[in-house]
Amino acid sequence: MLQNVAIYPTESQVFYREHDDGAYSTLAFFMAYTTLEIPFEILASLLFALLSVIAPGLQRTPQLFFVAAFNSFAIVNCGESVGIMFNTLFHHTGFAVNVMATLLSLANIMGGVMSLDIPPFLQAWNHLNPVKWSLGNLAPWTLGGVVFSCVGGDGGADGGGGCGPGVPRTGDDVLRLYHLDANPELNLMALGICVVVYRFVAWGVLTLKRGRWRGALTRWRMKAMGMAK
């Protein structure tokens, strides 16, 4: 969202003027913007995977590295798409940022860690939440097969005797506790679908604003001026 706020509002104003002059189409601007955006997102995602997988000492496997990189890319790309939507709908960037920040905060809360039991209505909308699918594939790959150890009252490792009842002792226990013991491959595929759908919706919002909405508003203004006369 932040990188969109830094670039898109200025670029969109230039596009609006050039589109009014018939210089190029909405699709041309959208494809050019996306083409320039993606390489920076890939580079940032690889750097994030380097820091989040190798530095903390998680399972240092190529699979987990590229899974983390793809998750980072997907979340950033979806945030960029959300930024395009709201910065297209609202002319005031500050207002758009406030709306986006509220929605993104709700998305993080409903992702599956901070709120485990949400109402059915929000649960249905949560299927559009990329954070849900990201957590759903990252958690099994990072916690699966992990065994925790506890320290007993005498200060020595007791192999779990000092944990107390009900305390998760393996990564699989944590996954079951948070209802994350699902198929990570399906969640990863759903996250990829979210990336494509969000970007198509962003393109649709921009196209409608520069097409039908713009024409409808013009006709409405003309009718209103005619009635005023």
Secondary structure, DSSP 4 states (H G I P E B T S, - for coil): -HHHHHHHHHHHHHHHHHHHTTSS-HHHHHHHHHHHHHHHHHHHHHHHHIIIIITTT----HHHHHHHHHHHHHHHHHHHHHHHHHHHH-S-HHHHHHHHHHHHHHHHHTTSSS-SS--HHHHHHGGG-HHHHHHHHHHHHHHTT-B---B-TTSSB-TTTTS-TT---BHHHHHHHTT--S-HHHHHHHHHHHHHHHHHHHHHHHHHHHTHHHHHHHHHHHHHHHHH-
